Amino acid sequence: MPSPAALPNPRLALCCLAPLLLGGCLAKAAVDVVTAPVRVAGKAVDLATTSQSEADEKRGRDLRQREEELGRLERRYAGELDDCNRGDTRACTRAQTTYAQIQAQLRQLPPPPPPDRE
């Protein structure tokens, strides 16, 4: 059996090998610390700004919702107008109110695109 003096000290061996084993780990941590402020700033800019495609999607959603509401109003107006033509005076009043709502919705919609000229 070897003498205790012949065995290497485990602490000394660990201290000698630690920089070799952890070198990549320490370098990665240093890079992470240095680049963190840049990543945080970039993320803040991304959150604060809206891309053109996001703005287009939002405009498209808003337009679809307005057109859906306009369609509902037009269907309601048609029913009220039928009732009015049958002699229901309250339906005539409701039809006038609905017609005013339709006109307000139409003013909010953008004009239709011009027809393609080929």
Secondary structure as the mmCIF struct_conf table of DSSP 4:
data_model
#
loop_
_struct_conf.conf_type_id
_struct_conf.id
_struct_conf.beg_label_comp_id
_struct_conf.beg_label_asym_id
_struct_conf.beg_label_seq_id
_struct_conf.end_label_comp_id
_struct_conf.end_label_asym_id
_struct_conf.end_label_seq_id
TURN_TY1_P TURN_TY1_P1 PRO A 4 ALA A 6
BEND BEND1 LEU A 7 LEU A 7
HELX_LH_PP_P HELX_LH_PP_P1 PRO A 8 ASN A 9
HELX_RH_AL_P HELX_RH_AL_P1 PRO A 10 ALA A 48
BEND BEND2 THR A 49 THR A 49
HELX_RH_AL_P HELX_RH_AL_P2 GLN A 52 ASN A 85
TURN_TY1_P TURN_TY1_P2 ARG A 86 GLY A 87
HELX_RH_AL_P HELX_RH_AL_P3 THR A 89 GLN A 108
BEND BEND3 LEU A 109 LEU A 109
HELX_LH_PP_P HELX_LH_PP_P2 PRO A 110 ASP A 116
#
